Amino acid sequence: MRIRPVDVYPSKLIETLEAIAPPGAADKPSVVLLTPGMYNSAYFEHSFLAKQMGIPLVEGHDLTVEDGRVWMHTTKGLRKVDVIYRRIDDDFLDPLAFREDSQLGVPGLMEAYRGGRVALANAPGNGVADDKVVYAYVPEMIRYYEGEAPILPNVPTSSAGGRRIARTFSRTWTSSW
């Protein structure tokens, strides 16, 4: 089996992020990576990717929304943001649209997003694809979309969606008490 290098990943990612900038963005769109902060388990990955892509790593308090646009606080004043590569859960993204007690998000971000003034990579709602139960369906998705059998075996995963599996799960769960 041929192993492909991954060192081009950051350059391909920034290229993709710049390509999704909204209309009216500069030739070189302003892209940031929005992290929940240093206490997040994936913070190292966030900081590594931001550094490799040459973009600012920001937290919610580093951004503000004014006149329907997203701005980043810098030492030289506000700088417009065109694209946000978000690594914050939906619930915490914007306290005006989701959890009002969120200290991680950016008030008004969803308004700017709906208005087409900022692009969000990892758009709200796409987290369903990250749910572990999706693993149970990956082989079938490969067959459907690629028209071929999976090359690698899948992680053993069960969905309690079917009656037979739900009964088995119930028996296994209750007998383990």
C-alpha positions in Angstrom: 0.0 0.0 0.0 1.3 3.4 -1.0 1.3 6.0 1.9 0.7 9.5 0.7 2.4 12.5 2.5 0.2 14.9 4.4 2.6 17.9 4.4 0.5 19.7 1.7 -2.6 19.6 3.9 -2.2 23.1 5.4 -1.6 24.7 2.0 -4.6 22.9 0.4 -6.8 23.9 3.4 -5.9 27.6 3.2 -6.4 27.5 -0.5 -9.9 26.1 0.0 -10.7 28.5 2.8 -9.8 31.5 0.6 -11.9 30.1 -2.2 -15.1 30.2 -0.1 -14.7 33.9 0.8 -17.9 35.9 0.2 -18.4 38.2 -2.8 -16.6 41.5 -2.2 -13.7 40.0 -0.3 -10.2 41.2 -1.2 -8.0 39.2 -3.6 -6.3 37.8 -0.6 -9.2 37.2 1.8 -8.7 37.5 5.5 -9.0 34.1 7.1 -8.9 33.2 10.8 -9.2 30.0 12.8 -11.7 30.4 15.7 -10.8 28.2 18.7 -12.6 27.8 22.0 -9.2 28.4 23.6 -6.2 26.7 25.2 -8.3 24.5 27.5 -9.8 22.7 24.5 -8.4 19.2 23.9 -7.7 20.0 20.3 -6.0 23.4 20.9 -2.6 22.1 19.8 -4.1 21.1 16.5 -5.8 24.5 16.2 -2.6 26.4 16.9 -0.5 24.1 14.6 -2.9 24.6 11.7 -3.2 28.3 12.1 0.6 28.6 12.2 1.1 26.3 9.2 -1.5 28.3 7.2 -0.1 31.6 8.3 -3.5 32.9 9.7 -4.5 34.3 13.0 -5.7 32.0 15.8 -8.5 33.8 17.5 -11.0 33.3 20.3 -14.5 34.7 20.4 -13.4 37.8 22.3 -10.9 38.7 19.6 -13.8 39.2 17.1 -16.7 41.6 17.0 -19.6 42.2 14.6 -20.4 45.7 13.5 -22.7 46.8 10.7 -23.2 43.1 9.8 -19.5 42.4 9.2 -17.0 40.5 11.3 -13.9 42.3 12.5 -10.8 41.1 14.3 -9.2 43.3 17.1 -5.6 43.9 16.3 -2.9 46.2 17.7 -3.5 48.4 14.7 -7.3 48.6 15.1 -10.1 46.5 13.6 -9.4 44.3 10.5 -12.2 42.8 8.4 -12.6 39.0 8.5 -13.9 37.2 5.4 -13.6 33.6 6.3 -13.8 31.8 9.7 -12.5 28.3 10.0 -14.5 27.5 13.1 -13.5 24.9 15.7 -16.2 25.8 18.2 -19.4 23.7 18.8 -22.6 25.0 17.3 -24.1 25.7 20.7 -21.4 28.1 21.6 -20.8 29.9 18.3 -23.1 32.9 18.8 -24.8 33.7 22.1 -27.5 35.7 20.3 -28.5 32.7 18.1 -27.7 29.7 20.3 -26.7 29.4 24.0 -27.0 32.9 25.5 -24.6 31.9 28.3 -21.8 31.2 25.8 -18.6 33.1 26.6 -16.7 31.4 23.6 -18.7 32.7 20.6 -19.1 36.0 18.8 -22.4 37.9 19.4 -24.0 38.6 16.0 -21.9 36.1 14.0 -24.9 34.2 12.7 -26.4 37.5 11.4 -23.2 38.2 9.5 -23.1 34.7 8.1 -26.8 34.7 7.0 -26.2 38.1 5.4 -23.4 36.6 3.3 -20.7 38.9 4.7 -18.6 36.1 6.2 -18.0 32.5 5.3 -17.9 29.8 7.9 -16.0 26.6 7.2 -17.6 23.9 9.2 -21.0 25.5 8.8 -23.5 25.2 11.7 -25.3 21.8 11.6 -22.6 19.8 9.9 -21.5 18.2 13.2 -23.9 15.4 12.5 -21.2 13.9 10.2 -18.9 13.8 13.3 -21.3 11.7 15.3 -19.9 8.3 16.0 -23.1 6.5 15.0 -22.3 7.7 11.4 -19.4 5.1 11.4 -22.0 2.3 11.1 -23.1 3.8 7.7 -19.7 4.6 6.2 -19.2 1.4 4.3 -22.6 1.8 2.7 -21.9 5.5 1.9 -18.7 4.4 0.1 -20.6 1.9 -1.9 -23.3 4.4 -2.8 -21.1 7.4 -3.7 -18.0 5.7 -5.0 -19.6 2.6 -6.5 -17.0 0.3 -4.9 -16.3 -1.6 -1.7 -14.4 0.0 1.1 -10.6 -0.6 1.0 -10.1 -0.6 4.8 -12.3 -2.4 7.4 -14.6 -0.2 9.4 -14.5 0.4 13.1 -17.1 -2.0 14.6 -20.1 0.3 15.2 -23.8 -0.5 15.8 -26.8 1.8 15.5 -29.7 1.3 17.9 -32.0 2.5 15.1 -33.1 -1.0 14.0 -35.4 -3.2 16.2 -33.1 -6.2 16.2 -30.1 -4.1 17.2 -32.1 -2.2 19.8 -33.2 -5.5 21.4 -29.6 -6.8 21.4 -28.3 -3.6 22.8 -31.0 -3.6 25.5 -30.3 -7.2 26.5 -26.5 -6.5 26.6 -26.9 -3.2 28.4 -29.2 -4.6 31.1 -27.3 -7.8 31.6 -24.0 -5.9 32.2 -25.5 -4.3 35.4 
